[in-house]
Amino acid sequence: MISIDLSSNTILITGAMGAIAEHMVKRLSAAGATLVLLDLKSEAEAAEVLRAWKIPDGTYVYHSLDITDSQAFTRIIDGAFERFPALDMVLGHAGGCGLHPFATTSESEFEHIFRFNFLAQVVLTRTVFAQWMKRKTPGHIIFTSSYVARVPHTQIPAYASAKAALENFARCVALEYAQTGIRANVISPGNVAAGSSLKVFDEDPAYREFVLRVSLGHRNSPESIADAFVFLCSPLGKEINGQILSADYGSGIGNRL
């Protein structure tokens, strides 16, 4: 059995209190990583959740944050680097939405979904890359996308468009920063039986039928997505750059709703 040791790594994770993130946090903590966790939950709420997840005290720090607040986001990231100068991995995991048909989605709501799922990741990247360039750190950023970035669906136009933008953005910065040693990759789940994916699956019969048809009745487990993150964070993935790793039971292979 392969043993993965991340005890020399400090990893920042956005959206760290979510249903998929639970398994990411547990696995990365078990591998020995020091974690910087960001999410909307209050510090008291997060501490209770992390105790339930059995994440040891002293192995993580937590910040309550709305990542669409660019100034606060930048300030917390810069502070994390001051505390952990060797911070070398960042997981831009925050994202998601429910159903939002185009005709009934207001301009402000559309923009908020796009900002949350894409533009906040740009702020994250800009701030983190500036720190890595200054410190000459060959860092690695990994974003969470979705197979809907490449397989259009009804009722989620802002979300699907944001994820498509995120995937292309990741490839652009991977290419632009390749000579520095900084890497950017993306993990693209299919329909995960947890979080916002579960909400859409439960609420939209057409989407549910599509998911079950194209993936032969399978849905991704949150554990499988966490395993993909651990792989890319580990030395096993050290030569992977600018890639979209699709953990989706094949549902992203050219299918359409």
Residue, then its C-alpha position, 0 to 999 in steps of 0.5 A: m500500500i502506498s503511504i502519502d506523507l504531507s507532513s512538510n506541507t502547509i495547505l490552504i483550503t477555501g470552502a473547508m467546511g463543506a460536504i466534500a471538504e470534510h473528506m479532503v480535510k480528514r485525508l490531508s490531516a491524516a497525511g500530516a499536513t498543516l491546514v489553513l481552513l477558510d469558510l463562512k462558518s463562525e470560528a466557534e461553529a468550525a471548531e465544533v465541526l472540526r472536533a467532530w471530524k477528529i482533526p487534532d488541535g494545533t494542526y490547523v488554523y481557521h478563518s471565517l470569511d466570505i471569499t467574495d469580499s476581495q479585500a478581506f480575502t487578500r488580507i487573510i491570505d497574506g496573513a497566512f503566509e506571514r504565519f506559514p512562510a512555507l505555505d506551498m499548496v492552495l485548494g480553491h474549493a469554495g463554490g456551488c449553487g442551486l438551480h437558477p434558470f436564466a429567465t428568472t435569475s436577476e442580474s445581481e444574482f447571476e453576477h454573485i454566482f459568477r463572482f463566487n465560483f470564478l472571480a474569487q478564484v482569480v483573487l485567490t490566485r493573484t494573491v497567492f502567486a504574488q507570495w510564491m513569486k516573492r518567496k520563490t516557492p514552487g507552489h501548487i494551486i488546485f481548483t474544484s470545477s465540475y463536469v458541467a464546465r464542459v457539458p452544458h445543462t439547463q437551469i445553471p447558466a451562471y455556475a456552468s459558465a463560471k466553471a468553464a471560465l475557471e478551467n480555462f483560467a487555470r490552464c492559462v496561468a499554468l502555462e504563464y507560470a510554468q518556468t517559475g515552478i508554480r503549477a495549477n491544476v483542476i479537479s472536475p467531479g461529476n455529480v457528487a452525492a453531497g453538497s450543492s450537487l445533491k441539492v440539484f440532483d434532488e430538485d431537478p428530475a431531468y438532471r437526475e435522469f441525465v446523471l443516472r443515465v450517462s454514469l450507468g447509475h453511479r454518482n461520485s462519493p465525496e471520498s473519491i473527490a478527496d482522494a483525487f485532491v490527495f493524489l495531486c497534493s502528493p509527490l505522486g502528482k508532482e509532474i502534473n500541470g495545467q490539467i483537468l482531472s475528471a473524477d466523474y464516472g465518465s459523465g463528462i464525455g461528450n454527453r448532453l442534457 
